[in-house]
Amino acid sequence: MREKEILALFDEWNGALQTGDPQTVAALYESNGILLPTVSNQVRHNPEEVADYFVHFCAKGPNGKIDEANVRIFGDLAINSGVYTFSFADGSSVQARFTFVYRWNGQRWKIVEHHSSKMPE
């Protein structure tokens, strides 16, 4: 089922975080992918800017878990949105809303849009 394939993309992304290598994470984004990150006010517009964000985020030892996922697939676009929680090496955690938009490029799914925002309450 394609929904499982889309859900597995989060596991791949979370696994990339576990490597601690920002370039490994950034490689999952399209060259023109946009990241609206959880703990930065700066919108990231390209792999260099995405990797720059993950330098700091990966340094915290994040491990993500999806609490609620909602997958929709529209041809070569797929959306997974919901809520996830990150735990960090220092024992802290943060719950956030997320939206990943993926595009099938003929070989693999790549992230074209990723919005993550801390829960307001």
MODELLER restraints for C-alpha pairs under 7 A, 6 or more apart:
rsr = mdl.restraints
at = mdl.atoms
rsr.add(forms.Gaussian(group=physical.xy_distance, feature=features.Distance(at['CA:3:A'], at['CA:71:A']), mean=6.34, stdev=0.5))
rsr.add(forms.Gaussian(group=physical.xy_distance, feature=features.Distance(at['CA:13:A'], at['CA:25:A']), mean=6.49, stdev=0.5))
rsr.add(forms.Gaussian(group=physical.xy_distance, feature=features.Distance(at['CA:14:A'], at['CA:63:A']), mean=6.71, stdev=0.5))
rsr.add(forms.Gaussian(group=physical.xy_distance, feature=features.Distance(at['CA:14:A'], at['CA:64:A']), mean=6.08, stdev=0.5))
rsr.add(forms.Gaussian(group=physical.xy_distance, feature=features.Distance(at['CA:16:A'], at['CA:24:A']), mean=5.77, stdev=0.5))
rsr.add(forms.Gaussian(group=physical.xy_distance, feature=features.Distance(at['CA:16:A'], at['CA:25:A']), mean=5.16, stdev=0.5))
rsr.add(forms.Gaussian(group=physical.xy_distance, feature=features.Distance(at['CA:17:A'], at['CA:25:A']), mean=6.17, stdev=0.5))
rsr.add(forms.Gaussian(group=physical.xy_distance, feature=features.Distance(at['CA:17:A'], at['CA:58:A']), mean=6.05, stdev=0.5))
rsr.add(forms.Gaussian(group=physical.xy_distance, feature=features.Distance(at['CA:17:A'], at['CA:62:A']), mean=6.89, stdev=0.5))
rsr.add(forms.Gaussian(group=physical.xy_distance, feature=features.Distance(at['CA:18:A'], at['CA:63:A']), mean=6.94, stdev=0.5))
rsr.add(forms.Gaussian(group=physical.xy_distance, feature=features.Distance(at['CA:20:A'], at['CA:58:A']), mean=5.12, stdev=0.5))
rsr.add(forms.Gaussian(group=physical.xy_distance, feature=features.Distance(at['CA:20:A'], at['CA:59:A']), mean=6.80, stdev=0.5))
rsr.add(forms.Gaussian(group=physical.xy_distance, feature=features.Distance(at['CA:22:A'], at['CA:51:A']), mean=4.85, stdev=0.5))
rsr.add(forms.Gaussian(group=physical.xy_distance, feature=features.Distance(at['CA:22:A'], at['CA:54:A']), mean=4.97, stdev=0.5))
rsr.add(forms.Gaussian(group=physical.xy_distance, feature=features.Distance(at['CA:22:A'], at['CA:55:A']), mean=5.36, stdev=0.5))
rsr.add(forms.Gaussian(group=physical.xy_distance, feature=features.Distance(at['CA:22:A'], at['CA:58:A']), mean=6.93, stdev=0.5))
rsr.add(forms.Gaussian(group=physical.xy_distance, feature=features.Distance(at['CA:23:A'], at['CA:51:A']), mean=5.60, stdev=0.5))
rsr.add(forms.Gaussian(group=physical.xy_distance, feature=features.Distance(at['CA:26:A'], at['CA:47:A']), mean=5.48, stdev=0.5))
rsr.add(forms.Gaussian(group=physical.xy_distance, feature=features.Distance(at['CA:26:A'], at['CA:50:A']), mean=5.75, stdev=0.5))
rsr.add(forms.Gaussian(group=physical.xy_distance, feature=features.Distance(at['CA:26:A'], at['CA:51:A']), mean=5.17, stdev=0.5))
rsr.add(forms.Gaussian(group=physical.xy_distance, feature=features.Distance(at['CA:28:A'], at['CA:110:A']), mean=5.58, stdev=0.5))
rsr.add(forms.Gaussian(group=physical.xy_distance, feature=features.Distance(at['CA:28:A'], at['CA:111:A']), mean=6.13, stdev=0.5))
rsr.add(forms.Gaussian(group=physical.xy_distance, feature=features.Distance(at['CA:29:A'], at['CA:47:A']), mean=6.91, stdev=0.5))
rsr.add(forms.Gaussian(group=physical.xy_distance, feature=features.Distance(at['CA:29:A'], at['CA:110:A']), mean=5.32, stdev=0.5))
rsr.add(forms.Gaussian(group=physical.xy_distance, feature=features.Distance(at['CA:29:A'], at['CA:111:A']), mean=4.37, stdev=0.5))
rsr.add(forms.Gaussian(group=physical.xy_distance, feature=features.Distance(at['CA:29:A'], at['CA:112:A']), mean=6.11, stdev=0.5))
rsr.add(forms.Gaussian(group=physical.xy_distance, feature=features.Distance(at['CA:30:A'], at['CA:110:A']), mean=5.56, stdev=0.5))
rsr.add(forms.Gaussian(group=physical.xy_distance, feature=features.Distance(at['CA:30:A'], at['CA:111:A']), mean=5.68, stdev=0.5))
rsr.add(forms.Gaussian(group=physical.xy_distance, feature=features.Distance(at['CA:30:A'], at['CA:112:A']), mean=5.42, stdev=0.5))
rsr.add(forms.Gaussian(group=physical.xy_distance, feature=features.Distance(at['CA:31:A'], at['CA:46:A']), mean=5.69, stdev=0.5))
rsr.add(forms.Gaussian(group=physical.xy_distance, feature=features.Distance(at['CA:31:A'], at['CA:47:A']), mean=5.95, stdev=0.5))
rsr.add(forms.Gaussian(group=physical.xy_distance, feature=features.Distance(at['CA:32:A'], at['CA:45:A']), mean=6.33, stdev=0.5))
rsr.add(forms.Gaussian(group=physical.xy_distance, feature=features.Distance(at['CA:32:A'], at['CA:46:A']), mean=5.35, stdev=0.5))
rsr.add(forms.Gaussian(group=physical.xy_distance, feature=features.Distance(at['CA:32:A'], at['CA:112:A']), mean=6.91, stdev=0.5))
rsr.add(forms.Gaussian(group=physical.xy_distance, feature=features.Distance(at['CA:33:A'], at['CA:45:A']), mean=6.17, stdev=0.5))
rsr.add(forms.Gaussian(group=physical.xy_distance, feature=features.Distance(at['CA:33:A'], at['CA:46:A']), mean=5.98, stdev=0.5))
rsr.add(forms.Gaussian(group=physical.xy_distance, feature=features.Distance(at['CA:33:A'], at['CA:111:A']), mean=6.30, stdev=0.5))
rsr.add(forms.Gaussian(group=physical.xy_distance, feature=features.Distance(at['CA:33:A'], at['CA:112:A']), mean=4.08, stdev=0.5))
rsr.add(forms.Gaussian(group=physical.xy_distance, feature=features.Distance(at['CA:33:A'], at['CA:113:A']), mean=5.57, stdev=0.5))
rsr.add(forms.Gaussian(group=physical.xy_distance, feature=features.Distance(at['CA:34:A'], at['CA:44:A']), mean=5.67, stdev=0.5))
rsr.add(forms.Gaussian(group=physical.xy_distance, feature=features.Distance(at['CA:34:A'], at['CA:45:A']), mean=4.87, stdev=0.5))
rsr.add(forms.Gaussian(group=physical.xy_distance, feature=features.Distance(at['CA:34:A'], at['CA:46:A']), mean=6.79, stdev=0.5))
rsr.add(forms.Gaussian(group=physical.xy_distance, feature=features.Distance(at['CA:34:A'], at['CA:112:A']), mean=6.08, stdev=0.5))
rsr.add(forms.Gaussian(group=physical.xy_distance, feature=features.Distance(at['CA:34:A'], at['CA:113:A']), mean=4.81, stdev=0.5))
rsr.add(forms.Gaussian(group=physical.xy_distance, feature=features.Distance(at['CA:34:A'], at['CA:114:A']), mean=6.26, stdev=0.5))
rsr.add(forms.Gaussian(group=physical.xy_distance, feature=features.Distance(at['CA:35:A'], at['CA:43:A']), mean=6.05, stdev=0.5))
rsr.add(forms.Gaussian(group=physical.xy_distance, feature=features.Distance(at['CA:35:A'], at['CA:44:A']), mean=4.96, stdev=0.5))
rsr.add(forms.Gaussian(group=physical.xy_distance, feature=features.Distance(at['CA:35:A'], at['CA:45:A']), mean=6.70, stdev=0.5))
rsr.add(forms.Gaussian(group=physical.xy_distance, feature=features.Distance(at['CA:35:A'], at['CA:50:A']), mean=6.61, stdev=0.5))
rsr.add(forms.Gaussian(group=physical.xy_distance, feature=features.Distance(at['CA:35:A'], at['CA:113:A']), mean=6.02, stdev=0.5))
rsr.add(forms.Gaussian(group=physical.xy_distance, feature=features.Distance(at['CA:35:A'], at['CA:114:A']), mean=4.84, stdev=0.5))
rsr.add(forms.Gaussian(group=physical.xy_distance, feature=features.Distance(at['CA:35:A'], at['CA:115:A']), mean=6.02, stdev=0.5))
rsr.add(forms.Gaussian(group=physical.xy_distance, feature=features.Distance(at['CA:36:A'], at['CA:43:A']), mean=5.13, stdev=0.5))
rsr.add(forms.Gaussian(group=physical.xy_distance, feature=features.Distance(at['CA:36:A'], at['CA:44:A']), mean=6.51, stdev=0.5))
rsr.add(forms.Gaussian(group=physical.xy_distance, feature=features.Distance(at['CA:36:A'], at['CA:114:A']), mean=6.09, stdev=0.5))
rsr.add(forms.Gaussian(group=physical.xy_distance, feature=features.Distance(at['CA:36:A'], at['CA:115:A']), mean=4.60, stdev=0.5))
rsr.add(forms.Gaussian(group=physical.xy_distance, feature=features.Distance(at['CA:36:A'], at['CA:116:A']), mean=6.12, stdev=0.5))
rsr.add(forms.Gaussian(group=physical.xy_distance, feature=features.Distance(at['CA:37:A'], at['CA:115:A']), mean=6.17, stdev=0.5))
rsr.add(forms.Gaussian(group=physical.xy_distance, feature=features.Distance(at['CA:37:A'], at['CA:116:A']), mean=5.29, stdev=0.5))
rsr.add(forms.Gaussian(group=physical.xy_distance, feature=features.Distance(at['CA:37:A'], at['CA:117:A']), mean=6.90, stdev=0.5))
rsr.add(forms.Gaussian(group=physical.xy_distance, feature=features.Distance(at['CA:38:A'], at['CA:116:A']), mean=4.88, stdev=0.5))
rsr.add(forms.Gaussian(group=physical.xy_distance, feature=features.Distance(at['CA:38:A'], at['CA:117:A']), mean=4.71, stdev=0.5))
rsr.add(forms.Gaussian(group=physical.xy_distance, feature=features.Distance(at['CA:38:A'], at['CA:118:A']), mean=5.96, stdev=0.5))
rsr.add(forms.Gaussian(group=physical.xy_distance, feature=features.Distance(at['CA:44:A'], at['CA:50:A']), mean=5.44, stdev=0.5))
rsr.add(forms.Gaussian(group=physical.xy_distance, feature=features.Distance(at['CA:60:A'], at['CA:88:A']), mean=5.86, stdev=0.5))
rsr.add(forms.Gaussian(group=physical.xy_distance, feature=features.Distance(at['CA:60:A'], at['CA:89:A']), mean=6.10, stdev=0.5))
rsr.add(forms.Gaussian(group=physical.xy_distance, feature=features.Distance(at['CA:61:A'], at['CA:88:A']), mean=5.19, stdev=0.5))
rsr.add(forms.Gaussian(group=physical.xy_distance, feature=features.Distance(at['CA:61:A'], at['CA:89:A']), mean=4.92, stdev=0.5))
rsr.add(forms.Gaussian(group=physical.xy_distance, feature=features.Distance(at['CA:62:A'], at['CA:86:A']), mean=5.98, stdev=0.5))
rsr.add(forms.Gaussian(group=physical.xy_distance, feature=features.Distance(at['CA:62:A'], at['CA:87:A']), mean=5.69, stdev=0.5))
rsr.add(forms.Gaussian(group=physical.xy_distance, feature=features.Distance(at['CA:62:A'], at['CA:88:A']), mean=4.59, stdev=0.5))
rsr.add(forms.Gaussian(group=physical.xy_distance, feature=features.Distance(at['CA:62:A'], at['CA:89:A']), mean=6.75, stdev=0.5))
rsr.add(forms.Gaussian(group=physical.xy_distance, feature=features.Distance(at['CA:63:A'], at['CA:86:A']), mean=5.36, stdev=0.5))
rsr.add(forms.Gaussian(group=physical.xy_distance, feature=features.Distance(at['CA:63:A'], at['CA:87:A']), mean=5.38, stdev=0.5))
rsr.add(forms.Gaussian(group=physical.xy_distance, feature=features.Distance(at['CA:63:A'], at['CA:88:A']), mean=6.43, stdev=0.5))
rsr.add(forms.Gaussian(group=physical.xy_distance, feature=features.Distance(at['CA:64:A'], at['CA:84:A']), mean=6.67, stdev=0.5))
rsr.add(forms.Gaussian(group=physical.xy_distance, feature=features.Distance(at['CA:64:A'], at['CA:85:A']), mean=5.65, stdev=0.5))
rsr.add(forms.Gaussian(group=physical.xy_distance, feature=features.Distance(at['CA:64:A'], at['CA:86:A']), mean=4.36, stdev=0.5))
rsr.add(forms.Gaussian(group=physical.xy_distance, feature=features.Distance(at['CA:64:A'], at['CA:87:A']), mean=6.58, stdev=0.5))
rsr.add(forms.Gaussian(group=physical.xy_distance, feature=features.Distance(at['CA:65:A'], at['CA:84:A']), mean=5.53, stdev=0.5))
rsr.add(forms.Gaussian(group=physical.xy_distance, feature=features.Distance(at['CA:65:A'], at['CA:85:A']), mean=5.37, stdev=0.5))
rsr.add(forms.Gaussian(group=physical.xy_distance, feature=features.Distance(at['CA:65:A'], at['CA:86:A']), mean=6.42, stdev=0.5))
rsr.add(forms.Gaussian(group=physical.xy_distance, feature=features.Distance(at['CA:66:A'], at['CA:83:A']), mean=6.16, stdev=0.5))
rsr.add(forms.Gaussian(group=physical.xy_distance, feature=features.Distance(at['CA:66:A'], at['CA:84:A']), mean=4.24, stdev=0.5))
rsr.add(forms.Gaussian(group=physical.xy_distance, feature=features.Distance(at['CA:66:A'], at['CA:85:A']), mean=6.45, stdev=0.5))
rsr.add(forms.Gaussian(group=physical.xy_distance, feature=features.Distance(at['CA:67:A'], at['CA:83:A']), mean=5.39, stdev=0.5))
rsr.add(forms.Gaussian(group=physical.xy_distance, feature=features.Distance(at['CA:67:A'], at['CA:84:A']), mean=5.09, stdev=0.5))
rsr.add(forms.Gaussian(group=physical.xy_distance, feature=features.Distance(at['CA:67:A'], at['CA:85:A']), mean=6.90, stdev=0.5))
rsr.add(forms.Gaussian(group=physical.xy_distance, feature=features.Distance(at['CA:68:A'], at['CA:82:A']), mean=5.08, stdev=0.5))
rsr.add(forms.Gaussian(group=physical.xy_distance, feature=features.Distance(at['CA:68:A'], at['CA:83:A']), mean=5.10, stdev=0.5))
rsr.add(forms.Gaussian(group=physical.xy_distance, feature=features.Distance(at['CA:68:A'], at['CA:84:A']), mean=6.87, stdev=0.5))
rsr.add(forms.Gaussian(group=physical.xy_distance, feature=features.Distance(at['CA:69:A'], at['CA:80:A']), mean=6.25, stdev=0.5))
rsr.add(forms.Gaussian(group=physical.xy_distance, feature=features.Distance(at['CA:69:A'], at['CA:81:A']), mean=5.67, stdev=0.5))
rsr.add(forms.Gaussian(group=physical.xy_distance, feature=features.Distance(at['CA:69:A'], at['CA:82:A']), mean=4.75, stdev=0.5))
rsr.add(forms.Gaussian(group=physical.xy_distance, feature=features.Distance(at['CA:69:A'], at['CA:83:A']), mean=6.78, stdev=0.5))
rsr.add(forms.Gaussian(group=physical.xy_distance, feature=features.Distance(at['CA:70:A'], at['CA:80:A']), mean=5.36, stdev=0.5))
rsr.add(forms.Gaussian(group=physical.xy_distance, feature=features.Distance(at['CA:70:A'], at['CA:81:A']), mean=5.22, stdev=0.5))
rsr.add(forms.Gaussian(group=physical.xy_distance, feature=features.Distance(at['CA:70:A'], at['CA:82:A']), mean=5.96, stdev=0.5))
rsr.add(forms.Gaussian(group=physical.xy_distance, feature=features.Distance(at['CA:71:A'], at['CA:79:A']), mean=5.59, stdev=0.5))
rsr.add(forms.Gaussian(group=physical.xy_distance, feature=features.Distance(at['CA:71:A'], at['CA:80:A']), mean=4.43, stdev=0.5))
rsr.add(forms.Gaussian(group=physical.xy_distance, feature=features.Distance(at['CA:71:A'], at['CA:81:A']), mean=6.71, stdev=0.5))
rsr.add(forms.Gaussian(group=physical.xy_distance, feature=features.Distance(at['CA:72:A'], at['CA:78:A']), mean=5.74, stdev=0.5))
rsr.add(forms.Gaussian(group=physical.xy_distance, feature=features.Distance(at['CA:72:A'], at['CA:79:A']), mean=5.25, stdev=0.5))
rsr.add(forms.Gaussian(group=physical.xy_distance, feature=features.Distance(at['CA:72:A'], at['CA:80:A']), mean=6.61, stdev=0.5))
rsr.add(forms.Gaussian(group=physical.xy_distance, feature=features.Distance(at['CA:73:A'], at['CA:79:A']), mean=6.34, stdev=0.5))
rsr.add(forms.Gaussian(group=physical.xy_distance, feature=features.Distance(at['CA:76:A'], at['CA:103:A']), mean=5.53, stdev=0.5))
rsr.add(forms.Gaussian(group=physical.xy_distance, feature=features.Distance(at['CA:76:A'], at['CA:104:A']), mean=4.89, stdev=0.5))
rsr.add(forms.Gaussian(group=physical.xy_distance, feature=features.Distance(at['CA:77:A'], at['CA:101:A']), mean=6.99, stdev=0.5))
rsr.add(forms.Gaussian(group=physical.xy_distance, feature=features.Distance(at['CA:77:A'], at['CA:102:A']), mean=5.60, stdev=0.5))
rsr.add(forms.Gaussian(group=physical.xy_distance, feature=features.Distance(at['CA:77:A'], at['CA:103:A']), mean=4.60, stdev=0.5))
rsr.add(forms.Gaussian(group=physical.xy_distance, feature=features.Distance(at['CA:77:A'], at['CA:104:A']), mean=6.40, stdev=0.5))
rsr.add(forms.Gaussian(group=physical.xy_distance, feature=features.Distance(at['CA:78:A'], at['CA:101:A']), mean=5.75, stdev=0.5))
rsr.add(forms.Gaussian(group=physical.xy_distance, feature=features.Distance(at['CA:78:A'], at['CA:102:A']), mean=5.08, stdev=0.5))
rsr.add(forms.Gaussian(group=physical.xy_distance, feature=features.Distance(at['CA:78:A'], at['CA:103:A']), mean=6.47, stdev=0.5))
rsr.add(forms.Gaussian(group=physical.xy_distance, feature=features.Distance(at['CA:79:A'], at['CA:99:A']), mean=6.96, stdev=0.5))
rsr.add(forms.Gaussian(group=physical.xy_distance, feature=features.Distance(at['CA:79:A'], at['CA:100:A']), mean=5.69, stdev=0.5))
rsr.add(forms.Gaussian(group=physical.xy_distance, feature=features.Distance(at['CA:79:A'], at['CA:101:A']), mean=4.52, stdev=0.5))
rsr.add(forms.Gaussian(group=physical.xy_distance, feature=features.Distance(at['CA:79:A'], at['CA:102:A']), mean=6.26, stdev=0.5))
rsr.add(forms.Gaussian(group=physical.xy_distance, feature=features.Distance(at['CA:80:A'], at['CA:99:A']), mean=5.77, stdev=0.5))
rsr.add(forms.Gaussian(group=physical.xy_distance, feature=features.Distance(at['CA:80:A'], at['CA:100:A']), mean=5.22, stdev=0.5))
rsr.add(forms.Gaussian(group=physical.xy_distance, feature=features.Distance(at['CA:80:A'], at['CA:101:A']), mean=6.58, stdev=0.5))
rsr.add(forms.Gaussian(group=physical.xy_distance, feature=features.Distance(at['CA:81:A'], at['CA:98:A']), mean=5.35, stdev=0.5))
rsr.add(forms.Gaussian(group=physical.xy_distance, feature=features.Distance(at['CA:81:A'], at['CA:99:A']), mean=4.14, stdev=0.5))
rsr.add(forms.Gaussian(group=physical.xy_distance, feature=features.Distance(at['CA:81:A'], at['CA:100:A']), mean=6.19, stdev=0.5))
rsr.add(forms.Gaussian(group=physical.xy_distance, feature=features.Distance(at['CA:82:A'], at['CA:97:A']), mean=5.66, stdev=0.5))
rsr.add(forms.Gaussian(group=physical.xy_distance, feature=features.Distance(at['CA:82:A'], at['CA:98:A']), mean=5.45, stdev=0.5))
rsr.add(forms.Gaussian(group=physical.xy_distance, feature=features.Distance(at['CA:82:A'], at['CA:99:A']), mean=6.66, stdev=0.5))
rsr.add(forms.Gaussian(group=physical.xy_distance, feature=features.Distance(at['CA:83:A'], at['CA:96:A']), mean=5.67, stdev=0.5))
rsr.add(forms.Gaussian(group=physical.xy_distance, feature=features.Distance(at['CA:83:A'], at['CA:97:A']), mean=4.42, stdev=0.5))
rsr.add(forms.Gaussian(group=physical.xy_distance, feature=features.Distance(at['CA:83:A'], at['CA:98:A']), mean=5.84, stdev=0.5))
rsr.add(forms.Gaussian(group=physical.xy_distance, feature=features.Distance(at['CA:84:A'], at['CA:95:A']), mean=5.75, stdev=0.5))
rsr.add(forms.Gaussian(group=physical.xy_distance, feature=features.Distance(at['CA:84:A'], at['CA:96:A']), mean=5.54, stdev=0.5))
rsr.add(forms.Gaussian(group=physical.xy_distance, feature=features.Distance(at['CA:84:A'], at['CA:97:A']), mean=6.36, stdev=0.5))
rsr.add(forms.Gaussian(group=physical.xy_distance, feature=features.Distance(at['CA:84:A'], at['CA:98:A']), mean=6.98, stdev=0.5))
rsr.add(forms.Gaussian(group=physical.xy_distance, feature=features.Distance(at['CA:85:A'], at['CA:93:A']), mean=6.88, stdev=0.5))
rsr.add(forms.Gaussian(group=physical.xy_distance, feature=features.Distance(at['CA:85:A'], at['CA:94:A']), mean=5.62, stdev=0.5))
rsr.add(forms.Gaussian(group=physical.xy_distance, feature=features.Distance(at['CA:85:A'], at['CA:95:A']), mean=4.20, stdev=0.5))
rsr.add(forms.Gaussian(group=physical.xy_distance, feature=features.Distance(at['CA:85:A'], at['CA:96:A']), mean=6.23, stdev=0.5))
rsr.add(forms.Gaussian(group=physical.xy_distance, feature=features.Distance(at['CA:86:A'], at['CA:93:A']), mean=5.35, stdev=0.5))
rsr.add(forms.Gaussian(group=physical.xy_distance, feature=features.Distance(at['CA:86:A'], at['CA:94:A']), mean=5.36, stdev=0.5))
rsr.add(forms.Gaussian(group=physical.xy_distance, feature=features.Distance(at['CA:86:A'], at['CA:95:A']), mean=6.38, stdev=0.5))
rsr.add(forms.Gaussian(group=physical.xy_distance, feature=features.Distance(at['CA:87:A'], at['CA:93:A']), mean=4.20, stdev=0.5))
rsr.add(forms.Gaussian(group=physical.xy_distance, feature=features.Distance(at['CA:87:A'], at['CA:94:A']), mean=6.69, stdev=0.5))
rsr.add(forms.Gaussian(group=physical.xy_distance, feature=features.Distance(at['CA:95:A'], at['CA:118:A']), mean=6.05, stdev=0.5))
rsr.add(forms.Gaussian(group=physical.xy_distance, feature=features.Distance(at['CA:95:A'], at['CA:119:A']), mean=6.02, stdev=0.5))
rsr.add(forms.Gaussian(group=physical.xy_distance, feature=features.Distance(at['CA:96:A'], at['CA:116:A']), mean=6.31, stdev=0.5))
rsr.add(forms.Gaussian(group=physical.xy_distance, feature=features.Distance(at['CA:96:A'], at['CA:117:A']), mean=5.23, stdev=0.5))
rsr.add(forms.Gaussian(group=physical.xy_distance, feature=features.Distance(at['CA:96:A'], at['CA:118:A']), mean=4.08, stdev=0.5))
rsr.add(forms.Gaussian(group=physical.xy_distance, feature=features.Distance(at['CA:96:A'], at['CA:119:A']), mean=4.95, stdev=0.5))
rsr.add(forms.Gaussian(group=physical.xy_distance, feature=features.Distance(at['CA:97:A'], at['CA:116:A']), mean=5.60, stdev=0.5))
rsr.add(forms.Gaussian(group=physical.xy_distance, feature=features.Distance(at['CA:97:A'], at['CA:117:A']), mean=5.33, stdev=0.5))
rsr.add(forms.Gaussian(group=physical.xy_distance, feature=features.Distance(at['CA:97:A'], at['CA:118:A']), mean=6.30, stdev=0.5))
rsr.add(forms.Gaussian(group=physical.xy_distance, feature=features.Distance(at['CA:97:A'], at['CA:119:A']), mean=6.36, stdev=0.5))
rsr.add(forms.Gaussian(group=physical.xy_distance, feature=features.Distance(at['CA:98:A'], at['CA:115:A']), mean=5.48, stdev=0.5))
rsr.add(forms.Gaussian(group=physical.xy_distance, feature=features.Distance(at['CA:98:A'], at['CA:116:A']), mean=4.40, stdev=0.5))
rsr.add(forms.Gaussian(group=physical.xy_distance, feature=features.Distance(at['CA:98:A'], at['CA:117:A']), mean=6.59, stdev=0.5))
rsr.add(forms.Gaussian(group=physical.xy_distance, feature=features.Distance(at['CA:99:A'], at['CA:114:A']), mean=5.57, stdev=0.5))
rsr.add(forms.Gaussian(group=physical.xy_distance, feature=features.Distance(at['CA:99:A'], at['CA:115:A']), mean=5.10, stdev=0.5))
rsr.add(forms.Gaussian(group=physical.xy_distance, feature=features.Distance(at['CA:99:A'], at['CA:116:A']), mean=6.58, stdev=0.5))
rsr.add(forms.Gaussian(group=physical.xy_distance, feature=features.Distance(at['CA:100:A'], at['CA:111:A']), mean=6.66, stdev=0.5))
rsr.add(forms.Gaussian(group=physical.xy_distance, feature=features.Distance(at['CA:100:A'], at['CA:113:A']), mean=5.78, stdev=0.5))
rsr.add(forms.Gaussian(group=physical.xy_distance, feature=features.Distance(at['CA:100:A'], at['CA:114:A']), mean=4.55, stdev=0.5))
rsr.add(forms.Gaussian(group=physical.xy_distance, feature=features.Distance(at['CA:100:A'], at['CA:115:A']), mean=6.64, stdev=0.5))
rsr.add(forms.Gaussian(group=physical.xy_distance, feature=features.Distance(at['CA:101:A'], at['CA:111:A']), mean=5.83, stdev=0.5))
rsr.add(forms.Gaussian(group=physical.xy_distance, feature=features.Distance(at['CA:101:A'], at['CA:112:A']), mean=5.68, stdev=0.5))
rsr.add(forms.Gaussian(group=physical.xy_distance, feature=features.Distance(at['CA:101:A'], at['CA:113:A']), mean=4.94, stdev=0.5))
rsr.add(forms.Gaussian(group=physical.xy_distance, feature=features.Distance(at['CA:101:A'], at['CA:114:A']), mean=6.36, stdev=0.5))
rsr.add(forms.Gaussian(group=physical.xy_distance, feature=features.Distance(at['CA:102:A'], at['CA:109:A']), mean=5.80, stdev=0.5))
rsr.add(forms.Gaussian(group=physical.xy_distance, feature=features.Distance(at['CA:102:A'], at['CA:110:A']), mean=5.25, stdev=0.5))
rsr.add(forms.Gaussian(group=physical.xy_distance, feature=features.Distance(at['CA:102:A'], at['CA:111:A']), mean=4.45, stdev=0.5))
rsr.add(forms.Gaussian(group=physical.xy_distance, feature=features.Distance(at['CA:102:A'], at['CA:112:A']), mean=5.53, stdev=0.5))
rsr.add(forms.Gaussian(group=physical.xy_distance, feature=features.Distance(at['CA:103:A'], at['CA:109:A']), mean=5.38, stdev=0.5))
rsr.add(forms.Gaussian(group=physical.xy_distance, feature=features.Distance(at['CA:103:A'], at['CA:110:A']), mean=5.46, stdev=0.5))
rsr.add(forms.Gaussian(group=physical.xy_distance, feature=features.Distance(at['CA:103:A'], at['CA:111:A']), mean=6.50, stdev=0.5))
rsr.add(forms.Gaussian(group=physical.xy_distance, feature=features.Distance(at['CA:103:A'], at['CA:112:A']), mean=6.44, stdev=0.5))
rsr.add(forms.Gaussian(group=physical.xy_distance, feature=features.Distance(at['CA:104:A'], at['CA:110:A']), mean=6.50, stdev=0.5))
